[in-house]
Amino acid sequence: MQNEAAVAIVYGLLVLAGGLLGYRKARSAPSLVAGLVFGLALIACGFYMWHGDRIGLKVAFGLAVALLVVMGIRFAKGRKFMPAGLVTVLSLVAAVVFGLALGK
């Protein structure tokens, strides 16, 4: 589960950085809050997975799917790759990685 933990931590750091960037560029408080909440939660899930706890994997999968749906809808409406399209792609990759690990 070490590989999935690394994916969760990197994914969480990217989501966190995206939220901070969204706030810095557009003064978007929702971006800041969502980036902090989802990013820190994903990083915590990664640490749980690193220590062999499957609950971290299950929660990370749920978070990735939630971001995939929300940002996928935003991307479909706005057709702007940054940031919605990028987060959609990252979330899809993460959800597949976590989903495959859940099936083991």
C-alpha positions in Angstrom: 0.0 0.0 0.0 3.1 2.2 0.0 2.6 3.2 -3.7 -1.0 4.2 -3.1 0.1 6.2 0.0 2.6 8.1 -2.1 0.0 8.9 -4.7 -2.4 10.1 -2.0 0.3 12.4 -0.5 1.4 13.9 -3.8 -2.3 14.3 -4.9 -3.1 16.0 -1.6 -0.1 18.3 -2.0 -1.3 19.3 -5.5 -4.8 19.9 -4.3 -3.6 21.9 -1.4 -1.3 24.0 -3.7 -4.2 24.5 -6.1 -6.4 25.9 -3.4 -3.7 28.3 -2.3 -3.0 29.3 -5.9 -6.7 29.8 -6.5 -7.0 32.1 -3.5 -3.8 34.0 -4.4 -4.8 34.6 -8.0 -8.6 35.2 -7.7 -9.1 35.8 -4.0 -11.4 32.8 -4.1 -12.1 31.8 -0.5 -14.0 28.6 -1.6 -10.9 27.5 -3.4 -8.8 28.1 -0.4 -11.1 26.2 2.0 -11.7 23.3 -0.4 -8.0 23.1 -1.2 -7.1 23.0 2.5 -9.8 20.6 3.5 -9.3 18.1 0.6 -5.6 18.5 0.5 -4.9 17.9 4.2 -7.4 15.1 4.3 -5.7 13.3 1.3 -2.3 13.8 2.9 -3.7 12.3 6.2 -5.1 9.4 4.2 -1.7 8.9 2.7 -0.1 8.6 6.1 -2.8 6.2 7.2 -2.1 4.1 4.1 1.6 4.2 4.7 1.1 2.5 8.0 -1.1 -0.2 6.4 -4.6 1.2 7.5 -7.1 0.5 4.7 -9.5 3.2 6.0 -7.1 5.7 4.6 -7.5 4.1 1.2 -11.3 4.0 1.4 -11.5 7.7 2.4 -8.9 8.7 -0.2 -11.0 6.9 -2.9 -14.1 8.7 -1.7 -12.4 12.1 -1.8 -11.0 11.5 -5.3 -14.4 10.5 -6.6 -16.0 13.6 -5.0 -13.4 15.9 -6.6 -13.8 14.0 -9.9 -17.5 14.6 -9.9 -17.5 18.2 -8.8 -14.6 19.4 -10.9 -15.8 17.3 -13.8 -19.1 19.2 -13.8 -17.2 22.5 -13.6 -15.0 21.5 -16.5 -18.0 20.3 -18.6 -19.7 23.7 -18.0 -16.8 26.0 -18.4 -14.5 24.1 -20.8 -11.5 25.6 -19.1 -8.7 23.2 -18.5 -7.2 25.2 -15.6 -8.0 24.4 -12.9 -11.1 22.2 -13.4 -9.8 20.1 -16.2 -6.5 19.4 -14.5 -8.1 18.5 -11.2 -10.6 16.2 -13.1 -7.7 14.3 -14.8 -5.7 14.1 -11.5 -8.8 12.9 -9.7 -9.6 10.3 -12.3 -6.1 8.9 -12.1 -6.1 8.9 -8.3 -9.6 7.3 -8.2 -8.4 4.5 -10.5 -5.3 3.9 -8.5 -7.2 3.8 -5.2 -10.1 1.7 -6.7 -7.7 -0.9 -8.0 -6.0 -1.1 -4.6 -9.3 -1.6 -2.9 -10.0 -4.5 -5.2 -6.9 -6.4 -4.0 
